[in-house]
Amino acid sequence: MAMTLRLTDEEMALLRRQAEREGRSMHEVVRLAIQERIARQDHSDRVLAAIRRIGPRNVEILDRLKDV
């Protein structure tokens, strides 16, 4: 699927420099950046869900661990 991405001149220069640094196309740098951003958010969501799930059951242990 095609998409138009509008960047400022500064953003374009940064993207071009990053692509050169990585030896990749600007297209590939953008695709990888999107994938990485989504993966980080998914990870954060999973960690938060785990904390919400185990936190209430382990309040005493977590309270002691914060002082270690």
Predicted model as a PDB file, atoms N, CA, C, CB and O in Angstrom, pLDDT in the B-factor column:
MODEL        1                                                                  
ATOM      1  N   MET A   1       0.839  -1.168   0.000  1.00 86.00           N  
ATOM      2  CA  MET A   1       0.000   0.000   0.000  1.00 86.00           C  
ATOM      3  C   MET A   1       0.890   1.238   0.000  1.00 86.00           C  
ATOM      4  CB  MET A   1      -0.958  -0.006   1.211  1.00 86.00           C  
ATOM      5  O   MET A   1       1.832   1.327   0.787  1.00 86.00           O  
ATOM      6  N   ALA A   2       0.603   2.158  -0.849  1.00 89.00           N  
ATOM      7  CA  ALA A   2       1.376   3.388  -0.949  1.00 89.00           C  
ATOM      8  C   ALA A   2       0.891   4.398   0.089  1.00 89.00           C  
ATOM      9  CB  ALA A   2       1.274   3.981  -2.370  1.00 89.00           C  
ATOM     10  O   ALA A   2      -0.260   4.380   0.526  1.00 89.00           O  
ATOM     11  N   MET A   3       1.816   5.274   0.459  1.00 91.00           N  
ATOM     12  CA  MET A   3       1.500   6.287   1.449  1.00 91.00           C  
ATOM     13  C   MET A   3       2.394   7.496   1.188  1.00 91.00           C  
ATOM     14  CB  MET A   3       1.689   5.741   2.902  1.00 91.00           C  
ATOM     15  O   MET A   3       3.551   7.344   0.797  1.00 91.00           O  
ATOM     16  N   THR A   4       1.865   8.674   1.400  1.00 95.00           N  
ATOM     17  CA  THR A   4       2.663   9.885   1.265  1.00 95.00           C  
ATOM     18  C   THR A   4       3.050  10.350   2.659  1.00 95.00           C  
ATOM     19  CB  THR A   4       1.886  11.001   0.491  1.00 95.00           C  
ATOM     20  O   THR A   4       2.200  10.488   3.539  1.00 95.00           O  
ATOM     21  N   LEU A   5       4.334  10.588   2.850  1.00 94.00           N  
ATOM     22  CA  LEU A   5       4.842  11.049   4.134  1.00 94.00           C  
ATOM     23  C   LEU A   5       5.418  12.444   3.932  1.00 94.00           C  
ATOM     24  CB  LEU A   5       5.916  10.067   4.714  1.00 94.00           C  
ATOM     25  O   LEU A   5       6.353  12.627   3.152  1.00 94.00           O  
ATOM     26  N   ARG A   6       4.876  13.401   4.617  1.00 97.00           N  
ATOM     27  CA  ARG A   6       5.357  14.773   4.487  1.00 97.00           C  
ATOM     28  C   ARG A   6       6.290  15.086   5.652  1.00 97.00           C  
ATOM     29  CB  ARG A   6       4.172  15.781   4.440  1.00 97.00           C  
ATOM     30  O   ARG A   6       5.911  14.983   6.819  1.00 97.00           O  
ATOM     31  N   LEU A   7       7.502  15.464   5.312  1.00 98.00           N  
ATOM     32  CA  LEU A   7       8.514  15.794   6.311  1.00 98.00           C  
ATOM     33  C   LEU A   7       8.983  17.222   6.106  1.00 98.00           C  
ATOM     34  CB  LEU A   7       9.705  14.816   6.238  1.00 98.00           C  
ATOM     35  O   LEU A   7       8.951  17.750   4.995  1.00 98.00           O  
ATOM     36  N   THR A   8       9.418  17.835   7.190  1.00 98.00           N  
ATOM     37  CA  THR A   8      10.057  19.143   7.071  1.00 98.00           C  
ATOM     38  C   THR A   8      11.432  18.935   6.436  1.00 98.00           C  
ATOM     39  CB  THR A   8      10.176  19.858   8.473  1.00 98.00           C  
ATOM     40  O   THR A   8      11.922  17.810   6.344  1.00 98.00           O  
ATOM     41  N   ASP A   9      12.034  20.018   6.007  1.00 98.00           N  
ATOM     42  CA  ASP A   9      13.382  19.924   5.439  1.00 98.00           C  
ATOM     43  C   ASP A   9      14.357  19.348   6.459  1.00 98.00           C  
ATOM     44  CB  ASP A   9      13.868  21.305   4.965  1.00 98.00           C  
ATOM     45  O   ASP A   9      15.225  18.548   6.111  1.00 98.00           O  
ATOM     46  N   GLU A  10      14.213  19.753   7.709  1.00 98.00           N  
ATOM     47  CA  GLU A  10      15.099  19.248   8.768  1.00 98.00           C  
ATOM     48  C   GLU A  10      14.888  17.754   8.988  1.00 98.00           C  
ATOM     49  CB  GLU A  10      14.858  20.013  10.083  1.00 98.00           C  
ATOM     50  O   GLU A  10      15.855  17.002   9.114  1.00 98.00           O  
ATOM     51  N   GLU A  11      13.631  17.320   9.035  1.00 98.00           N  
ATOM     52  CA  GLU A  11      13.345  15.890   9.209  1.00 98.00           C  
ATOM     53  C   GLU A  11      13.896  15.075   8.040  1.00 98.00           C  
ATOM     54  CB  GLU A  11      11.828  15.657   9.344  1.00 98.00           C  
ATOM     55  O   GLU A  11      14.431  13.983   8.233  1.00 98.00           O  
ATOM     56  N   MET A  12      13.762  15.613   6.827  1.00 98.00           N  
ATOM     57  CA  MET A  12      14.276  14.922   5.652  1.00 98.00           C  
ATOM     58  C   MET A  12      15.796  14.793   5.717  1.00 98.00           C  
ATOM     59  CB  MET A  12      13.861  15.659   4.375  1.00 98.00           C  
ATOM     60  O   MET A  12      16.349  13.745   5.384  1.00 98.00           O  
ATOM     61  N   ALA A  13      16.461  15.847   6.141  1.00 98.00           N  
ATOM     62  CA  ALA A  13      17.917  15.806   6.271  1.00 98.00           C  
ATOM     63  C   ALA A  13      18.334  14.778   7.327  1.00 98.00           C  
ATOM     64  CB  ALA A  13      18.465  17.202   6.635  1.00 98.00           C  
ATOM     65  O   ALA A  13      19.294  14.032   7.132  1.00 98.00           O  
ATOM     66  N   LEU A  14      17.610  14.748   8.439  1.00 98.00           N  
ATOM     67  CA  LEU A  14      17.921  13.765   9.485  1.00 98.00           C  
ATOM     68  C   LEU A  14      17.699  12.342   8.985  1.00 98.00           C  
ATOM     69  CB  LEU A  14      17.065  14.021  10.735  1.00 98.00           C  
ATOM     70  O   LEU A  14      18.504  11.451   9.253  1.00 98.00           O  
ATOM     71  N   LEU A  15      16.614  12.136   8.265  1.00 98.00           N  
ATOM     72  CA  LEU A  15      16.317  10.815   7.717  1.00 98.00           C  
ATOM     73  C   LEU A  15      17.382  10.397   6.719  1.00 98.00           C  
ATOM     74  CB  LEU A  15      14.939  10.804   7.055  1.00 98.00           C  
ATOM     75  O   LEU A  15      17.853   9.260   6.749  1.00 98.00           O  
ATOM     76  N   ARG A  16      17.759  11.301   5.842  1.00 98.00           N  
ATOM     77  CA  ARG A  16      18.788  11.006   4.844  1.00 98.00           C  
ATOM     78  C   ARG A  16      20.111  10.644   5.519  1.00 98.00           C  
ATOM     79  CB  ARG A  16      18.985  12.209   3.902  1.00 98.00           C  
ATOM     80  O   ARG A  16      20.776   9.683   5.133  1.00 98.00           O  
ATOM     81  N   ARG A  17      20.478  11.427   6.532  1.00 98.00           N  
ATOM     82  CA  ARG A  17      21.727  11.163   7.267  1.00 98.00           C  
ATOM     83  C   ARG A  17      21.675   9.801   7.959  1.00 98.00           C  
ATOM     84  CB  ARG A  17      21.988  12.277   8.311  1.00 98.00           C  
ATOM     85  O   ARG A  17      22.652   9.053   7.940  1.00 98.00           O  
ATOM     86  N   GLN A  18      20.526   9.480   8.573  1.00 98.00           N  
ATOM     87  CA  GLN A  18      20.389   8.179   9.253  1.00 98.00           C  
ATOM     88  C   GLN A  18      20.471   7.035   8.247  1.00 98.00           C  
ATOM     89  CB  GLN A  18      19.051   8.107  10.029  1.00 98.00           C  
ATOM     90  O   GLN A  18      21.104   6.014   8.518  1.00 98.00           O  
ATOM     91  N   ALA A  19      19.844   7.196   7.106  1.00 98.00           N  
ATOM     92  CA  ALA A  19      19.882   6.154   6.070  1.00 98.00           C  
ATOM     93  C   ALA A  19      21.314   5.922   5.607  1.00 98.00           C  
ATOM     94  CB  ALA A  19      18.987   6.542   4.866  1.00 98.00           C  
ATOM     95  O   ALA A  19      21.742   4.779   5.447  1.00 98.00           O  
ATOM     96  N   GLU A  20      22.044   6.992   5.394  1.00 98.00           N  
ATOM     97  CA  GLU A  20      23.445   6.863   4.993  1.00 98.00           C  
ATOM     98  C   GLU A  20      24.258   6.176   6.083  1.00 98.00           C  
ATOM     99  CB  GLU A  20      24.043   8.241   4.676  1.00 98.00           C  
ATOM    100  O   GLU A  20      25.088   5.314   5.796  1.00 98.00           O  
ATOM    101  N   ARG A  21      24.020   6.555   7.316  1.00 98.00           N  
ATOM    102  CA  ARG A  21      24.726   5.969   8.465  1.00 98.00           C  
ATOM    103  C   ARG A  21      24.497   4.466   8.543  1.00 98.00           C  
ATOM    104  CB  ARG A  21      24.272   6.635   9.774  1.00 98.00           C  
ATOM    105  O   ARG A  21      25.417   3.710   8.854  1.00 98.00           O  
ATOM    106  N   GLU A  22      23.265   4.029   8.260  1.00 98.00           N  
ATOM    107  CA  GLU A  22      22.912   2.612   8.359  1.00 98.00           C  
ATOM    108  C   GLU A  22      23.145   1.848   7.051  1.00 98.00           C  
ATOM    109  CB  GLU A  22      21.461   2.475   8.773  1.00 98.00           C  
ATOM    110  O   GLU A  22      23.069   0.620   7.026  1.00 98.00           O  
ATOM    111  N   GLY A  23      23.427   2.571   5.977  1.00 98.00           N  
ATOM    112  CA  GLY A  23      23.576   1.916   4.686  1.00 98.00           C  
ATOM    113  C   GLY A  23      22.260   1.335   4.193  1.00 98.00           C  
ATOM    114  O   GLY A  23      22.240   0.270   3.576  1.00 98.00           O  
ATOM    115  N   ARG A  24      21.175   2.022   4.459  1.00 98.00           N  
ATOM    116  CA  ARG A  24      19.832   1.595   4.064  1.00 98.00           C  
ATOM    117  C   ARG A  24      19.173   2.703   3.258  1.00 98.00           C  
ATOM    118  CB  ARG A  24      18.970   1.232   5.307  1.00 98.00           C  
ATOM    119  O   ARG A  24      19.658   3.834   3.214  1.00 98.00           O  
ATOM    120  N   SER A  25      18.076   2.363   2.631  1.00 98.00           N  
ATOM    121  CA  SER A  25      17.281   3.388   1.966  1.00 98.00           C  
ATOM    122  C   SER A  25      16.491   4.159   3.023  1.00 98.00           C  
ATOM    123  CB  SER A  25      16.328   2.759   0.904  1.00 98.00           C  
ATOM    124  O   SER A  25      16.261   3.661   4.124  1.00 98.00           O  
ATOM    125  N   MET A  26      16.084   5.365   2.680  1.00 97.00           N  
ATOM    126  CA  MET A  26      15.258   6.139   3.601  1.00 97.00           C  
ATOM    127  C   MET A  26      13.949   5.396   3.852  1.00 97.00           C  
ATOM    128  CB  MET A  26      14.985   7.562   3.041  1.00 97.00           C  
ATOM    129  O   MET A  26      13.429   5.403   4.968  1.00 97.00           O  
ATOM    130  N   HIS A  27      13.426   4.763   2.824  1.00 96.00           N  
ATOM    131  CA  HIS A  27      12.199   3.980   2.954  1.00 96.00           C  
ATOM    132  C   HIS A  27      12.353   2.897   4.028  1.00 96.00           C  
ATOM    133  CB  HIS A  27      11.827   3.340   1.601  1.00 96.00           C  
ATOM    134  O   HIS A  27      11.486   2.727   4.885  1.00 96.00           O  
ATOM    135  N   GLU A  28      13.465   2.177   3.964  1.00 98.00           N  
ATOM    136  CA  GLU A  28      13.694   1.095   4.930  1.00 98.00           C  
ATOM    137  C   GLU A  28      13.871   1.641   6.345  1.00 98.00           C  
ATOM    138  CB  GLU A  28      14.927   0.275   4.529  1.00 98.00           C  
ATOM    139  O   GLU A  28      13.393   1.033   7.303  1.00 98.00           O  
ATOM    140  N   VAL A  29      14.546   2.770   6.489  1.00 98.00           N  
ATOM    141  CA  VAL A  29      14.723   3.382   7.811  1.00 98.00           C  
ATOM    142  C   VAL A  29      13.370   3.750   8.406  1.00 98.00           C  
ATOM    143  CB  VAL A  29      15.627   4.634   7.720  1.00 98.00           C  
ATOM    144  O   VAL A  29      13.125   3.510   9.588  1.00 98.00           O  
ATOM    145  N   VAL A  30      12.499   4.325   7.600  1.00 98.00           N  
ATOM    146  CA  VAL A  30      11.167   4.701   8.085  1.00 98.00           C  
ATOM    147  C   VAL A  30      10.376   3.449   8.471  1.00 98.00           C  
ATOM    148  CB  VAL A  30      10.400   5.516   7.009  1.00 98.00           C  
ATOM    149  O   VAL A  30       9.753   3.417   9.531  1.00 98.00           O  
ATOM    150  N   ARG A  31      10.396   2.429   7.628  1.00 97.00           N  
ATOM    151  CA  ARG A  31       9.654   1.197   7.933  1.00 97.00           C  
ATOM    152  C   ARG A  31      10.143   0.572   9.235  1.00 97.00           C  
ATOM    153  CB  ARG A  31       9.794   0.185   6.781  1.00 97.00           C  
ATOM    154  O   ARG A  31       9.337   0.164  10.072  1.00 97.00           O  
ATOM    155  N   LEU A  32      11.466   0.498   9.407  1.00 98.00           N  
ATOM    156  CA  LEU A  32      12.015  -0.082  10.632  1.00 98.00           C  
ATOM    157  C   LEU A  32      11.684   0.767  11.856  1.00 98.00           C  
ATOM    158  CB  LEU A  32      13.527  -0.242  10.507  1.00 98.00           C  
ATOM    159  O   LEU A  32      11.420   0.230  12.932  1.00 98.00           O  
ATOM    160  N   ALA A  33      11.696   2.092  11.696  1.00 98.00           N  
ATOM    161  CA  ALA A  33      11.362   2.982  12.812  1.00 98.00           C  
ATOM    162  C   ALA A  33       9.914   2.773  13.254  1.00 98.00           C  
ATOM    163  CB  ALA A  33      11.590   4.456  12.414  1.00 98.00           C  
ATOM    164  O   ALA A  33       9.619   2.766  14.449  1.00 98.00           O  
ATOM    165  N   ILE A  34       9.025   2.604  12.295  1.00 98.00           N  
ATOM    166  CA  ILE A  34       7.617   2.349  12.621  1.00 98.00           C  
ATOM    167  C   ILE A  34       7.479   1.030  13.358  1.00 98.00           C  
ATOM    168  CB  ILE A  34       6.752   2.339  11.346  1.00 98.00           C  
ATOM    169  O   ILE A  34       6.791   0.946  14.375  1.00 98.00           O  
ATOM    170  N   GLN A  35       8.139  -0.004  12.838  1.00 98.00           N  
ATOM    171  CA  GLN A  35       8.072  -1.315  13.491  1.00 98.00           C  
ATOM    172  C   GLN A  35       8.624  -1.263  14.912  1.00 98.00           C  
ATOM    173  CB  GLN A  35       8.842  -2.354  12.673  1.00 98.00           C  
ATOM    174  O   GLN A  35       8.043  -1.839  15.832  1.00 98.00           O  
ATOM    175  N   GLU A  36       9.755  -0.565  15.085  1.00 98.00           N  
ATOM    176  CA  GLU A  36      10.366  -0.457  16.410  1.00 98.00           C  
ATOM    177  C   GLU A  36       9.463   0.296  17.379  1.00 98.00           C  
ATOM    178  CB  GLU A  36      11.724   0.239  16.314  1.00 98.00           C  
ATOM    179  O   GLU A  36       9.328  -0.097  18.537  1.00 98.00           O  
ATOM    180  N   ARG A  37       8.852   1.362  16.917  1.00 98.00           N  
ATOM    181  CA  ARG A  37       7.950   2.160  17.767  1.00 98.00           C  
ATOM    182  C   ARG A  37       6.766   1.335  18.233  1.00 98.00           C  
ATOM    183  CB  ARG A  37       7.454   3.401  17.014  1.00 98.00           C  
ATOM    184  O   ARG A  37       6.383   1.389  19.402  1.00 98.00           O  
ATOM    185  N   ILE A  38       6.185   0.570  17.316  1.00 98.00           N  
ATOM    186  CA  ILE A  38       5.039  -0.273  17.661  1.00 98.00           C  
ATOM    187  C   ILE A  38       5.464  -1.370  18.626  1.00 98.00           C  
ATOM    188  CB  ILE A  38       4.411  -0.889  16.393  1.00 98.00           C  
ATOM    189  O   ILE A  38       4.744  -1.665  19.580  1.00 98.00           O  
ATOM    190  N   ALA A  39       6.621  -1.976  18.395  1.00 98.00           N  
ATOM    191  CA  ALA A  39       7.121  -3.032  19.287  1.00 98.00           C  
ATOM    192  C   ALA A  39       7.362  -2.491  20.690  1.00 98.00           C  
ATOM    193  CB  ALA A  39       8.418  -3.640  18.729  1.00 98.00           C  
ATOM    194  O   ALA A  39       7.037  -3.154  21.675  1.00 98.00           O  
ATOM    195  N   ARG A  40       7.937  -1.276  20.788  1.00 97.00           N  
ATOM    196  CA  ARG A  40       8.164  -0.672  22.113  1.00 97.00           C  
ATOM    197  C   ARG A  40       6.851  -0.422  22.835  1.00 97.00           C  
ATOM    198  CB  ARG A  40       8.942   0.645  21.980  1.00 97.00           C  
ATOM    199  O   ARG A  40       6.741  -0.676  24.035  1.00 97.00           O  
ATOM    200  N   GLN A  41       5.848   0.080  22.106  1.00 97.00           N  
ATOM    201  CA  GLN A  41       4.549   0.340  22.732  1.00 97.00           C  
ATOM    202  C   GLN A  41       3.888  -0.960  23.167  1.00 97.00           C  
ATOM    203  CB  GLN A  41       3.629   1.103  21.769  1.00 97.00           C  
ATOM    204  O   GLN A  41       3.310  -1.029  24.252  1.00 97.00           O  
ATOM    205  N   ASP A  42       3.967  -1.993  22.328  1.00 97.00           N  
ATOM    206  CA  ASP A  42       3.404  -3.295  22.695  1.00 97.00           C  
ATOM    207  C   ASP A  42       4.074  -3.833  23.951  1.00 97.00           C  
ATOM    208  CB  ASP A  42       3.559  -4.300  21.541  1.00 97.00           C  
ATOM    209  O   ASP A  42       3.405  -4.361  24.839  1.00 97.00           O  
ATOM    210  N   HIS A  43       5.402  -3.696  24.024  1.00 96.00           N  
ATOM    211  CA  HIS A  43       6.135  -4.164  25.205  1.00 96.00           C  
ATOM    212  C   HIS A  43       5.698  -3.392  26.450  1.00 96.00           C  
ATOM    213  CB  HIS A  43       7.658  -4.015  24.991  1.00 96.00           C  
ATOM    214  O   HIS A  43       5.446  -3.981  27.501  1.00 96.00           O  
ATOM    215  N   SER A  44       5.611  -2.075  26.320  1.00 94.00           N  
ATOM    216  CA  SER A  44       5.175  -1.253  27.457  1.00 94.00           C  
ATOM    217  C   SER A  44       3.773  -1.642  27.914  1.00 94.00           C  
ATOM    218  CB  SER A  44       5.208   0.237  27.085  1.00 94.00           C  
ATOM    219  O   SER A  44       3.498  -1.716  29.112  1.00 94.00           O  
ATOM    220  N   ASP A  45       2.898  -1.888  26.957  1.00 96.00           N  
ATOM    221  CA  ASP A  45       1.532  -2.300  27.296  1.00 96.00           C  
ATOM    222  C   ASP A  45       1.526  -3.632  28.040  1.00 96.00           C  
ATOM    223  CB  ASP A  45       0.676  -2.406  26.027  1.00 96.00           C  
ATOM    224  O   ASP A  45       0.781  -3.805  29.005  1.00 96.00           O  
ATOM    225  N   ARG A  46       2.371  -4.588  27.583  1.00 95.00           N  
ATOM    226  CA  ARG A  46       2.429  -5.901  28.248  1.00 95.00           C  
ATOM    227  C   ARG A  46       2.996  -5.789  29.658  1.00 95.00           C  
ATOM    228  CB  ARG A  46       3.277  -6.880  27.426  1.00 95.00           C  
ATOM    229  O   ARG A  46       2.511  -6.441  30.583  1.00 95.00           O  
ATOM    230  N   VAL A  47       4.030  -4.957  29.818  1.00 91.00           N  
ATOM    231  CA  VAL A  47       4.620  -4.757  31.154  1.00 91.00           C  
ATOM    232  C   VAL A  47       3.600  -4.125  32.094  1.00 91.00           C  
ATOM    233  CB  VAL A  47       5.890  -3.867  31.067  1.00 91.00           C  
ATOM    234  O   VAL A  47       3.448  -4.563  33.235  1.00 91.00           O  
ATOM    235  N   LEU A  48       2.910  -3.110  31.624  1.00 91.00           N  
ATOM    236  CA  LEU A  48       1.894  -2.457  32.452  1.00 91.00           C  
ATOM    237  C   LEU A  48       0.775  -3.422  32.829  1.00 91.00           C  
ATOM    238  CB  LEU A  48       1.314  -1.248  31.721  1.00 91.00           C  
ATOM    239  O   LEU A  48       0.309  -3.419  33.968  1.00 91.00           O  
ATOM    240  N   ALA A  49       0.345  -4.244  31.881  1.00 93.00           N  
ATOM    241  CA  ALA A  49      -0.694  -5.234  32.175  1.00 93.00           C  
ATOM    242  C   ALA A  49      -0.210  -6.233  33.219  1.00 93.00           C  
ATOM    243  CB  ALA A  49      -1.113  -5.970  30.892  1.00 93.00           C  
ATOM    244  O   ALA A  49      -0.973  -6.619  34.104  1.00 93.00           O  
ATOM    245  N   ALA A  50       1.043  -6.655  33.126  1.00 89.00           N  
ATOM    246  CA  ALA A  50       1.601  -7.591  34.106  1.00 89.00           C  
ATOM    247  C   ALA A  50       1.674  -6.950  35.481  1.00 89.00           C  
ATOM    248  CB  ALA A  50       2.995  -8.065  33.671  1.00 89.00           C  
ATOM    249  O   ALA A  50       1.353  -7.586  36.485  1.00 89.00           O  
ATOM    250  N   ILE A  51       2.091  -5.707  35.530  1.00 84.00           N  
ATOM    251  CA  ILE A  51       2.166  -5.003  36.817  1.00 84.00           C  
ATOM    252  C   ILE A  51       0.782  -4.887  37.433  1.00 84.00           C  
ATOM    253  CB  ILE A  51       2.791  -3.602  36.643  1.00 84.00           C  
ATOM    254  O   ILE A  51       0.613  -5.092  38.635  1.00 84.00           O  
ATOM    255  N   ARG A  52      -0.199  -4.560  36.618  1.00 87.00           N  
ATOM    256  CA  ARG A  52      -1.567  -4.455  37.136  1.00 87.00           C  
ATOM    257  C   ARG A  52      -2.086  -5.801  37.626  1.00 87.00           C  
ATOM    258  CB  ARG A  52      -2.499  -3.901  36.062  1.00 87.00           C  
ATOM    259  O   ARG A  52      -2.872  -5.873  38.570  1.00 87.00           O  
ATOM    260  N   ARG A  53      -1.633  -6.868  36.966  1.00 87.00           N  
ATOM    261  CA  ARG A  53      -2.097  -8.210  37.332  1.00 87.00           C  
ATOM    262  C   ARG A  53      -1.403  -8.720  38.600  1.00 87.00           C  
ATOM    263  CB  ARG A  53      -1.853  -9.188  36.175  1.00 87.00           C  
ATOM    264  O   ARG A  53      -2.059  -9.258  39.492  1.00 87.00           O  
ATOM    265  N   ILE A  54      -0.081  -8.552  38.680  1.00 84.00           N  
ATOM    266  CA  ILE A  54       0.632  -9.119  39.828  1.00 84.00           C  
ATOM    267  C   ILE A  54       0.804  -8.145  40.975  1.00 84.00           C  
ATOM    268  CB  ILE A  54       1.974  -9.608  39.399  1.00 84.00           C  
ATOM    269  O   ILE A  54       1.003  -8.552  42.119  1.00 84.00           O  
ATOM    270  N   GLY A  55       0.729  -6.859  40.671  1.00 76.00           N  
ATOM    271  CA  GLY A  55       0.942  -5.845  41.705  1.00 76.00           C  
ATOM    272  C   GLY A  55       0.068  -6.009  42.924  1.00 76.00           C  
ATOM    273  O   GLY A  55       0.592  -6.104  44.035  1.00 76.00           O  
ATOM    274  N   PRO A  56      -1.242  -6.047  42.766  1.00 79.00           N  
ATOM    275  CA  PRO A  56      -2.115  -6.157  43.937  1.00 79.00           C  
ATOM    276  C   PRO A  56      -1.885  -7.425  44.758  1.00 79.00           C  
ATOM    277  CB  PRO A  56      -3.548  -6.107  43.497  1.00 79.00           C  
ATOM    278  O   PRO A  56      -2.067  -7.423  45.976  1.00 79.00           O  
ATOM    279  N   ARG A  57      -1.488  -8.503  44.090  1.00 81.00           N  
ATOM    280  CA  ARG A  57      -1.270  -9.762  44.808  1.00 81.00           C  
ATOM    281  C   ARG A  57       0.049  -9.789  45.550  1.00 81.00           C  
ATOM    282  CB  ARG A  57      -1.327 -10.922  43.851  1.00 81.00           C  
ATOM    283  O   ARG A  57       0.235 -10.593  46.463  1.00 81.00           O  
ATOM    284  N   ASN A  58       0.962  -8.918  45.167  1.00 81.00           N  
ATOM    285  CA  ASN A  58       2.310  -8.969  45.732  1.00 81.00           C  
ATOM    286  C   ASN A  58       2.752  -7.628  46.306  1.00 81.00           C  
ATOM    287  CB  ASN A  58       3.296  -9.417  44.677  1.00 81.00           C  
ATOM    288  O   ASN A  58       3.934  -7.286  46.249  1.00 81.00           O  
ATOM    289  N   VAL A  59       1.827  -6.880  46.849  1.00 81.00           N  
ATOM    290  CA  VAL A  59       2.124  -5.548  47.366  1.00 81.00           C  
ATOM    291  C   VAL A  59       3.230  -5.603  48.413  1.00 81.00           C  
ATOM    292  CB  VAL A  59       0.865  -4.913  47.963  1.00 81.00           C  
ATOM    293  O   VAL A  59       4.152  -4.787  48.379  1.00 81.00           O  
ATOM    294  N   GLU A  60       3.154  -6.546  49.335  1.00 83.00           N  
ATOM    295  CA  GLU A  60       4.155  -6.617  50.397  1.00 83.00           C  
ATOM    296  C   GLU A  60       5.543  -6.894  49.837  1.00 83.00           C  
ATOM    297  CB  GLU A  60       3.779  -7.693  51.409  1.00 83.00           C  
ATOM    298  O   GLU A  60       6.508  -6.240  50.232  1.00 83.00           O  
ATOM    299  N   ILE A  61       5.656  -7.842  48.935  1.00 83.00           N  
ATOM    300  CA  ILE A  61       6.963  -8.182  48.346  1.00 83.00           C  
ATOM    301  C   ILE A  61       7.492  -6.999  47.540  1.00 83.00           C  
ATOM    302  CB  ILE A  61       6.854  -9.446  47.442  1.00 83.00           C  
ATOM    303  O   ILE A  61       8.662  -6.639  47.667  1.00 83.00           O  
ATOM    304  N   LEU A  62       6.655  -6.403  46.727  1.00 78.00           N  
ATOM    305  CA  LEU A  62       7.101  -5.267  45.923  1.00 78.00           C  
ATOM    306  C   LEU A  62       7.516  -4.103  46.801  1.00 78.00           C  
ATOM    307  CB  LEU A  62       6.003  -4.828  44.963  1.00 78.00           C  
ATOM    308  O   LEU A  62       8.460  -3.383  46.473  1.00 78.00           O  
ATOM    309  N   ASP A  63       6.824  -3.909  47.909  1.00 81.00           N  
ATOM    310  CA  ASP A  63       7.169  -2.843  48.833  1.00 81.00           C  
ATOM    311  C   ASP A  63       8.555  -3.083  49.433  1.00 81.00           C  
ATOM    312  CB  ASP A  63       6.112  -2.733  49.942  1.00 81.00           C  
ATOM    313  O   ASP A  63       9.336  -2.143  49.583  1.00 81.00           O  
ATOM    314  N   ARG A  64       8.862  -4.335  49.777  1.00 83.00           N  
ATOM    315  CA  ARG A  64      10.185  -4.651  50.335  1.00 83.00           C  
ATOM    316  C   ARG A  64      11.274  -4.505  49.281  1.00 83.00           C  
ATOM    317  CB  ARG A  64      10.200  -6.076  50.908  1.00 83.00           C  
ATOM    318  O   ARG A  64      12.376  -4.053  49.593  1.00 83.00           O  
ATOM    319  N   LEU A  65      10.982  -4.882  48.035  1.00 83.00           N  
ATOM    320  CA  LEU A  65      11.980  -4.820  46.961  1.00 83.00           C  
ATOM    321  C   LEU A  65      12.369  -3.386  46.620  1.00 83.00           C  
ATOM    322  CB  LEU A  65      11.451  -5.516  45.715  1.00 83.00           C  
ATOM    323  O   LEU A  65      13.501  -3.139  46.202  1.00 83.00           O  
ATOM    324  N   LYS A  66      11.471  -2.458  46.789  1.00 80.00           N  
ATOM    325  CA  LYS A  66      11.805  -1.089  46.447  1.00 80.00           C  
ATOM    326  C   LYS A  66      12.873  -0.513  47.366  1.00 80.00           C  
ATOM    327  CB  LYS A  66      10.569  -0.231  46.495  1.00 80.00           C  
ATOM    328  O   LYS A  66      13.522   0.474  47.019  1.00 80.00           O  
ATOM    329  N   ASP A  67      13.062  -1.118  48.533  1.00 79.00           N  
ATOM    330  CA  ASP A  67      14.046  -0.634  49.486  1.00 79.00           C  
ATOM    331  C   ASP A  67      15.392  -1.336  49.369  1.00 79.00           C  
ATOM    332  CB  ASP A  67      13.521  -0.793  50.873  1.00 79.00           C  
ATOM    333  O   ASP A  67      16.323  -1.015  50.107  1.00 79.00           O  
ATOM    334  N   VAL A  68      15.504  -2.282  48.458  1.00 74.00           N  
ATOM    335  CA  VAL A  68      16.751  -3.055  48.307  1.00 74.00           C  
ATOM    336  C   VAL A  68      17.770  -2.268  47.518  1.00 74.00           C  
ATOM    337  CB  VAL A  68      16.485  -4.404  47.617  1.00 74.00           C  
ATOM    338  O   VAL A  68      18.879  -2.750  47.288  1.00 74.00           O  
TER     339      VAL A  68                                                      
ENDMDL                                                                          
END                                                                             
